[in-house]
């Protein structure tokens, strides 16, 4: 199993989710995040300088190995019209467990 984390522009979320559905991937998490790095502009408020973050959406998917390439391709297709690119990280997952008060079971 692999975990995919993709940082995409917010305006691409609809296109990416449609592309993932077409690739038969229907479950993922989406979170609003802010990216702060040296390349971001600085803002000023009442004489004080502050960092301006870039708003992004972080998608998280945990998939079997054979579905990873189609998911990454779906994300690429979904951001084609975006003015900014995306960052996609793929990492191995050694165990995936659903916890509840009464039991513990593997997710897949």
DOSEBA-150573 format. One record per residue: residue number from 1; residue in three letters; chain; z, x, y of N, C-alpha, C, CB in turn. Coordinates in steps of 0.1 Angstrom, whole numbers, plus 5000, padded with zeros to 4 digits. Glycine has a CB too. Layout:
N
   i  aa ch  n.z  n.x  n.y ca.z ca.x ca.y  c.z  c.x  c.y cb.z cb.x cb.y
 NUM ALA  A    Z    X    Y    Z    X    Y    Z    X    Y    Z    X    Y
...
//
This chain:
108
   i  aa ch  n.z  n.x  n.y ca.z ca.x ca.y  c.z  c.x  c.y cb.z cb.x cb.y
   1 UNK  A 5000 5008 4988 5000 5000 5000 5000 5009 5012 5012 4991 5000
   2 UNK  A 4995 5003 5023 4994 5010 5036 4998 5001 5047 4979 5015 5038
   3 UNK  A 5004 5007 5057 5007 5000 5070 4998 5004 5080 5022 5003 5074
   4 UNK  A 4992 4994 5087 4983 4997 5098 4990 4992 5111 4969 4989 5096
   5 UNK  A 4990 5001 5121 4995 4998 5134 4983 5000 5144 5008 5006 5138
   6 UNK  A 4980 4989 5151 4968 4991 5160 4973 4986 5174 4956 4982 5156
   7 UNK  A 4971 4995 5184 4974 4992 5198 4960 4988 5204 4980 5004 5205
   8 UNK  A 4959 4975 5208 4947 4969 5213 4949 4963 5227 4941 4959 5204
   9 UNK  A 4939 4962 5235 4940 4955 5248 4943 4940 5245 4927 4957 5256
  10 UNK  A 4952 4934 5254 4955 4920 5252 4944 4911 5251 4965 4916 5263
  11 UNK  A 4933 4913 5259 4922 4904 5259 4914 4904 5246 4913 4907 5271
  12 UNK  A 4916 4914 5238 4909 4915 5225 4916 4908 5213 4907 4930 5221
  13 UNK  A 4928 4903 5215 4936 4897 5204 4929 4886 5197 4950 4892 5209
  14 UNK  A 4923 4877 5205 4915 4866 5199 4904 4871 5190 4910 4857 5209
  15 UNK  A 4896 4880 5195 4884 4885 5188 4889 4893 5175 4876 4895 5197
  16 UNK  A 4900 4901 5176 4904 4909 5165 4910 4899 5154 4915 4919 5170
  17 UNK  A 4917 4889 5158 4923 4880 5148 4912 4872 5141 4933 4870 5155
  18 UNK  A 4901 4868 5148 4890 4862 5142 4883 4871 5132 4880 4857 5152
  19 UNK  A 4881 4884 5136 4875 4894 5127 4883 4896 5115 4872 4907 5135
  20 UNK  A 4897 4897 5117 4905 4899 5105 4905 4887 5096 4920 4901 5110
  21 UNK  A 4904 4874 5101 4902 4863 5093 4889 4863 5085 4903 4850 5101
  22 UNK  A 4879 4867 5091 4866 4868 5084 4866 4879 5073 4855 4872 5094
  23 UNK  A 4875 4889 5075 4877 4899 5064 4887 4895 5054 4881 4912 5071
  24 UNK  A 4891 4882 5054 4901 4876 5045 4915 4882 5046 4896 4878 5031
  25 UNK  A 4918 4886 5058 4932 4891 5061 4938 4881 5071 4932 4906 5067
  26 UNK  A 4948 4874 5066 4953 4863 5075 4968 4865 5079 4953 4850 5067
  27 UNK  A 4974 4875 5075 4988 4878 5079 4990 4891 5086 4998 4877 5067
  28 UNK  A 4994 4890 5099 4997 4902 5106 5008 4898 5117 4985 4909 5112
  29 UNK  A 5014 4909 5122 5023 4907 5133 5017 4912 5146 5037 4914 5131
  30 UNK  A 5019 4905 5157 5015 4909 5170 5026 4910 5180 5003 4900 5175
  31 UNK  A 5028 4921 5187 5039 4922 5197 5033 4928 5210 5049 4932 5191
  32 UNK  A 5038 4923 5221 5035 4928 5234 5042 4941 5236 5038 4918 5246
  33 UNK  A 5035 4952 5240 5042 4965 5242 5036 4971 5255 5039 4975 5230
  34 UNK  A 5043 4980 5260 5039 4987 5272 5038 5002 5269 5049 4985 5284
  35 UNK  A 5027 5008 5273 5025 5023 5270 5027 5030 5283 5010 5025 5265
  36 UNK  A 5036 5040 5282 5039 5049 5294 5035 5063 5290 5054 5049 5298
  37 UNK  A 5026 5069 5297 5022 5083 5295 5018 5089 5308 5010 5083 5285
  38 UNK  A 5015 5102 5308 5013 5110 5320 5000 5105 5327 5012 5124 5317
  39 UNK  A 4991 5099 5319 4978 5094 5325 4979 5081 5333 4968 5093 5315
  40 UNK  A 4990 5074 5332 4992 5062 5339 4994 5064 5354 5003 5053 5333
  41 UNK  A 4990 5055 5363 4993 5057 5377 5007 5055 5380 4984 5047 5385
  42 UNK  A 5011 5061 5391 5025 5059 5396 5025 5048 5407 5031 5073 5402
  43 UNK  A 5035 5040 5407 5036 5030 5418 5047 5033 5427 5039 5016 5411
  44 UNK  A 5047 5026 5439 5058 5028 5449 5064 5015 5452 5053 5036 5461
  45 UNK  A 5077 5014 5453 5084 5002 5457 5096 5006 5465 5088 4993 5444
  46 UNK  A 5095 5001 5478 5106 5004 5487 5109 5019 5488 5119 4997 5484
  47 UNK  A 5098 5027 5488 5099 5041 5490 5102 5049 5477 5110 5044 5499
  48 UNK  A 5105 5043 5466 5108 5050 5454 5095 5049 5445 5120 5043 5446
  49 UNK  A 5093 5060 5438 5081 5061 5429 5086 5057 5415 5075 5075 5429
  50 UNK  A 5077 5049 5408 5080 5045 5395 5068 5046 5386 5086 5031 5394
  51 UNK  A 5070 5047 5373 5059 5047 5364 5053 5033 5361 5063 5054 5350
  52 UNK  A 5040 5032 5361 5033 5020 5358 5028 5020 5344 5022 5017 5368
  53 UNK  A 5033 5011 5335 5029 5011 5321 5016 5003 5319 5040 5005 5313
  54 UNK  A 5009 5006 5308 4997 4999 5304 5001 4988 5294 4986 5009 5299
  55 UNK  A 4998 4976 5296 5001 4965 5287 4991 4965 5275 5001 4951 5295
  56 UNK  A 4997 4965 5263 4989 4964 5251 4995 4954 5241 4988 4978 5245
  57 UNK  A 4988 4951 5231 4993 4943 5220 4993 4953 5207 4984 4930 5217
  58 UNK  A 5004 4953 5200 5005 4961 5188 5004 4951 5176 5019 4969 5188
  59 UNK  A 4994 4954 5168 4993 4947 5155 4999 4955 5144 4978 4943 5153
  60 UNK  A 5005 4948 5135 5011 4955 5123 5007 4947 5111 5027 4956 5124
  61 UNK  A 5001 4954 5101 4996 4949 5089 5001 4957 5077 4981 4947 5088
  62 UNK  A 5005 4952 5066 5008 4959 5054 4999 4953 5043 5023 4958 5050
  63 UNK  A 4990 4962 5038 4979 4958 5030 4978 4967 5017 4966 4958 5037
  64 UNK  A 4972 4962 5007 4969 4970 4995 4958 4980 5000 4963 4962 4983
  65 UNK  A 4958 4992 4993 4949 5003 4997 4934 4998 4998 4950 5014 4987
  66 UNK  A 4930 4989 4989 4916 4986 4989 4912 4977 5001 4912 4978 4976
  67 UNK  A 4921 4971 5008 4918 4963 5020 4919 4970 5033 4927 4951 5020
  68 UNK  A 4923 4983 5033 4925 4990 5045 4912 4992 5053 4932 5004 5042
  69 UNK  A 4902 4997 5047 4889 5000 5054 4883 4987 5060 4879 5006 5044
  70 UNK  A 4884 4976 5053 4879 4964 5059 4887 4959 5071 4878 4952 5048
  71 UNK  A 4900 4961 5070 4909 4958 5082 4906 4966 5094 4924 4959 5078
  72 UNK  A 4905 4979 5092 4902 4988 5103 4888 4985 5109 4902 5003 5098
  73 UNK  A 4878 4982 5101 4865 4978 5106 4866 4965 5113 4855 4977 5094
  74 UNK  A 4874 4955 5109 4875 4943 5116 4882 4945 5130 4884 4933 5108
  75 UNK  A 4891 4954 5130 4898 4957 5143 4887 4963 5153 4910 4967 5142
  76 UNK  A 4879 4973 5147 4869 4979 5155 4859 4969 5160 4861 4990 5147
  77 UNK  A 4855 4959 5152 4845 4949 5156 4852 4940 5167 4841 4940 5144
  78 UNK  A 4864 4937 5165 4871 4928 5175 4873 4934 5189 4884 4925 5169
  79 UNK  A 4873 4947 5190 4875 4953 5203 4862 4958 5209 4885 4965 5202
  80 UNK  A 4850 4955 5203 4838 4960 5208 4835 4956 5223 4826 4954 5200
  81 UNK  A 4839 4945 5227 4836 4940 5241 4847 4944 5250 4835 4925 5241
  82 UNK  A 4858 4951 5246 4869 4955 5255 4865 4966 5263 4881 4958 5246
  83 UNK  A 4871 4967 5275 4868 4978 5284 4876 4991 5280 4872 4974 5298
  84 UNK  A 4886 4989 5272 4894 5000 5267 4893 5001 5252 4909 4999 5272
  85 UNK  A 4896 5012 5246 4896 5014 5232 4909 5010 5225 4892 5028 5228
  86 UNK  A 4910 5013 5213 4923 5010 5206 4927 5023 5198 4921 4998 5196
  87 UNK  A 4940 5023 5195 4945 5034 5187 4950 5027 5174 4957 5041 5194
  88 UNK  A 4945 5033 5162 4949 5027 5149 4955 5038 5141 4936 5021 5142
  89 UNK  A 4967 5035 5136 4975 5044 5127 4976 5038 5114 4989 5047 5133
  90 UNK  A 4973 5046 5103 4975 5041 5090 4985 5051 5083 4961 5042 5082
  91 UNK  A 4995 5045 5076 5005 5052 5070 5008 5046 5056 5018 5053 5078
  92 UNK  A 5012 5055 5047 5016 5049 5033 5029 5041 5034 5017 5061 5023
  93 UNK  A 5029 5031 5025 5042 5023 5024 5046 5025 5009 5039 5008 5027
  94 UNK  A 5058 5029 5007 5063 5032 4994 5069 5019 4987 5073 5043 4994
  95 UNK  A 5075 5011 4996 5081 4999 4990 5081 4988 5001 5096 5002 4986
  96 UNK  A 5079 4976 4997 5079 4964 5006 5088 4953 5000 5064 4959 5009
  97 UNK  A 5098 4950 5007 5109 4941 5001 5112 4930 5010 5121 4949 4998
  98 UNK  A 5112 4918 5005 5116 4906 5012 5131 4904 5009 5108 4893 5009
  99 UNK  A 5139 4904 5020 5154 4903 5018 5158 4889 5023 5161 4913 5026
 100 UNK  A 5166 4882 5016 5172 4870 5020 5187 4870 5015 5165 4857 5014
 101 UNK  A 5195 4861 5020 5210 4862 5016 5212 4861 5001 5217 4851 5023
 102 UNK  A 5203 4854 4994 5205 4851 4980 5197 4860 4970 5202 4837 4976
 103 UNK  A 5187 4867 4975 5179 4875 4965 5171 4886 4972 5170 4866 4957
 104 UNK  A 5166 4895 4965 5157 4906 4969 5145 4906 4960 5164 4920 4969
 105 UNK  A 5133 4905 4966 5121 4905 4958 5110 4913 4964 5116 4890 4955
 106 UNK  A 5101 4919 4956 5089 4926 4962 5080 4917 4969 5082 4934 4951
 107 UNK  A 5074 4921 4980 5064 4912 4987 5051 4911 4980 5062 4917 5001
 108 UNK  A 5046 4922 4975 5033 4922 4967 5035 4929 4954 5022 4928 4975
//
